[in-house]
Amino acid sequence: MPVALVTGVSRTRGIAAAVAERLRGDGFTVVTAGWTPYDTEQHAGIDEQVGSDLQYDLGDPGAPAELLRAAEDRAGPVTALVLAHTVDTGGGVFDITAASIDRHLAVNVRGFLLLVQAFAQRRREAEEGGRIVLFSSGPPQTGSIAYGASKGAIEWMTYAAATELGRLGITVNAVNPGPNQTGWMSPEIEREAAERTPLGRAGQPRDAAALVSFLLSDDGAFINGQLITSDGGHGIAAGSWPR
Ligand SMILES: NC(=O)c1ccc[n+]([C@@H]2O[C@H](COP(=O)([O-])OP(=O)(O)OC[C@H]3O[C@@H](n4cnc5c(N)ncnc54)[C@H](OP(=O)(O)O)[C@@H]3O)[C@@H](O)[C@H]2O)c1
């Protein structure tokens, strides 16, 4: 049975929880990772915790390799890696701090890259290929400039990793779920998002989960090195050029 490791899973309404549920339905054994101290600070009052199998602060440089090891101890060789964890504590040009920049890059960029590395090392030893899906976002992220910088880095990491790992049969793709109702949208924001979206509603976690499911399926085997947006046309309607 294929085994997927999914990060960022502890919140019931988060995208990663929907991905984990979807992949279980697809027949994956799913190992989930979270870091609930972040939720307590950032999402208090808007959600419940679904919990996760493993808890690691992925801003710790040693955590990614330890997480991979712990996931394999639990479920056997991980064949698919889905990275949805993120730090987004806001801050624009005039109020971002050095500490906040470092934290966004440590968790979102270094945490992603070291997990990709640990996964690729294991898949290379197994000589069996694998699948990686990284969660990105769309520009401009006004007022969340360090988060935006980290998501830009994830996009380029996707291209570099896809071209290096393709020879090993490992695909690497990024998903931009667009504005997605994971609990952060007030009714007004959700209404506005729906109005700006050609398909007439805001994104839901299940939309992103369906795309991840496809990318990990046999039918998704030849998709590599892509940033794929699933936003009902929100970005293109706002004038962003598809990349
Ligand atoms: N929602 C949107 O509108 C939207 C739009 C564009 C892109 N995205 C991207 O889609 C992905 C999922 O979005 P979401 O809204 O569902 O995310 P989210 O719930 O805000 O964040 C994901 C989770 O990452 C985990 N996390 C935070 N710091 C961590 C750390 N130091 N170590 C390990 N895990 C940590 C948190 O805890 P737990 O793991 O304990 O839950 C958090 O709940 C993210 O990568 C986000 O950037 C979302």
The ligand as an SDF file (V2000), in Angstrom:
LIG
                    3D

 48 52  0  0  0  0  0  0  0  0999 V2000
   -5.9710   28.9370    2.9450 N   0  0  0  0  0  0  0  0  0  0  0  0
   -5.6540   29.7020    1.9190 C   0  0  0  0  0  0  0  0  0  0  0  0
   -6.4060   30.6050    1.5340 O   0  0  0  0  0  0  0  0  0  0  0  0
   -4.3680   29.4610    1.1640 C   0  0  0  0  0  0  0  0  0  0  0  0
   -4.1040   30.2380    0.0320 C   0  0  0  0  0  0  0  0  0  0  0  0
   -2.9170   30.0310   -0.6850 C   0  0  0  0  0  0  0  0  0  0  0  0
   -2.0110   29.0710   -0.2390 C   0  0  0  0  0  0  0  0  0  0  0  0
   -2.2870   28.3300    0.8730 N   0  0  0  0  0  0  0  0  0  0  0  0
   -1.2870   27.3370    1.2940 C   0  0  0  0  0  0  0  0  0  0  0  0
   -1.9130   26.0760    1.4880 O   0  0  0  0  0  0  0  0  0  0  0  0
   -1.3220   25.3830    2.5980 C   0  0  0  0  0  0  0  0  0  0  0  0
   -2.3950   25.0150    3.6060 C   0  0  0  0  0  0  0  0  0  0  0  0
   -3.1270   26.1780    3.9480 O   0  0  0  0  0  0  0  0  0  0  0  0
   -4.0230   26.2750    5.2630 P   0  0  0  0  0  0  0  0  0  0  0  0
   -4.7680   27.5660    5.2100 O   0  0  0  0  0  0  0  0  0  0  0  0
   -4.7620   25.0140    5.4370 O   0  0  0  0  0  0  0  0  0  0  0  0
   -2.8050   26.4370    6.3220 O   0  0  0  0  0  0  0  0  0  0  0  0
   -2.8200   26.7300    7.8990 P   0  0  0  0  0  0  0  0  0  0  0  0
   -3.8280   25.8830    8.5270 O   0  0  0  0  0  0  0  0  0  0  0  0
   -2.7950   28.1690    8.1920 O   0  0  0  0  0  0  0  0  0  0  0  0
   -1.3350   26.2800    8.2770 O   0  0  0  0  0  0  0  0  0  0  0  0
   -0.9310   24.9900    8.1210 C   0  0  0  0  0  0  0  0  0  0  0  0
   -0.3740   24.4270    9.3910 C   0  0  0  0  0  0  0  0  0  0  0  0
    1.0640   24.4610    9.3620 O   0  0  0  0  0  0  0  0  0  0  0  0
    1.4810   24.0830   10.6360 C   0  0  0  0  0  0  0  0  0  0  0  0
    2.7170   24.7140   11.0740 N   0  0  0  0  0  0  0  0  0  0  0  0
    2.9070   26.0200   11.4050 C   0  0  0  0  0  0  0  0  0  0  0  0
    4.1440   26.2060   11.8750 N   0  0  0  0  0  0  0  0  0  0  0  0
    4.7540   25.0060   11.8420 C   0  0  0  0  0  0  0  0  0  0  0  0
    6.0380   24.5580   12.2340 C   0  0  0  0  0  0  0  0  0  0  0  0
    6.9470   25.3900   12.7670 N   0  0  0  0  0  0  0  0  0  0  0  0
    6.3350   23.2490   12.0670 N   0  0  0  0  0  0  0  0  0  0  0  0
    5.4430   22.3900   11.5360 C   0  0  0  0  0  0  0  0  0  0  0  0
    4.2050   22.7510   11.1670 N   0  0  0  0  0  0  0  0  0  0  0  0
    3.8580   24.0530   11.3290 C   0  0  0  0  0  0  0  0  0  0  0  0
    0.3650   24.5490   11.6010 C   0  0  0  0  0  0  0  0  0  0  0  0
    0.0230   23.6150   12.5480 O   0  0  0  0  0  0  0  0  0  0  0  0
   -0.6220   22.1030   12.4130 P   0  0  0  0  0  0  0  0  0  0  0  0
    0.2570   21.3800   11.4680 O   0  0  0  0  0  0  0  0  0  0  0  0
   -0.5210   21.6350   13.7920 O   0  0  0  0  0  0  0  0  0  0  0  0
   -1.9880   22.2590   11.8970 O   0  0  0  0  0  0  0  0  0  0  0  0
   -0.7160   25.0980   10.6980 C   0  0  0  0  0  0  0  0  0  0  0  0
   -2.0220   24.8610   11.1260 O   0  0  0  0  0  0  0  0  0  0  0  0
   -0.2820   26.3480    3.1910 C   0  0  0  0  0  0  0  0  0  0  0  0
    1.0070   25.9870    2.7240 O   0  0  0  0  0  0  0  0  0  0  0  0
   -0.6650   27.7080    2.6420 C   0  0  0  0  0  0  0  0  0  0  0  0
    0.4490   28.5490    2.4730 O   0  0  0  0  0  0  0  0  0  0  0  0
   -3.4370   28.5060    1.5800 C   0  0  0  0  0  0  0  0  0  0  0  0
  1  2  1  0
  2  3  2  0
  2  4  1  0
  4  5  1  0
  4 48  2  0
  5  6  2  0
  6  7  1  0
  7  8  2  0
  8  9  1  0
  8 48  1  0
  9 10  1  0
  9 46  1  0
 10 11  1  0
 11 12  1  0
 11 44  1  0
 12 13  1  0
 13 14  1  0
 14 15  2  0
 14 16  1  0
 14 17  1  0
 17 18  1  0
 18 19  2  0
 18 20  1  0
 18 21  1  0
 21 22  1  0
 22 23  1  0
 23 24  1  0
 23 42  1  0
 24 25  1  0
 25 26  1  0
 25 36  1  0
 26 27  1  0
 26 35  1  0
 27 28  2  0
 28 29  1  0
 29 30  1  0
 29 35  2  0
 30 31  1  0
 30 32  2  0
 32 33  1  0
 33 34  2  0
 34 35  1  0
 36 37  1  0
 36 42  1  0
 37 38  1  0
 38 39  2  0
 38 40  1  0
 38 41  1  0
 42 43  1  0
 44 45  1  0
 44 46  1  0
 46 47  1  0
M  CHG  2   8   1  16  -1
M  END
$$$$
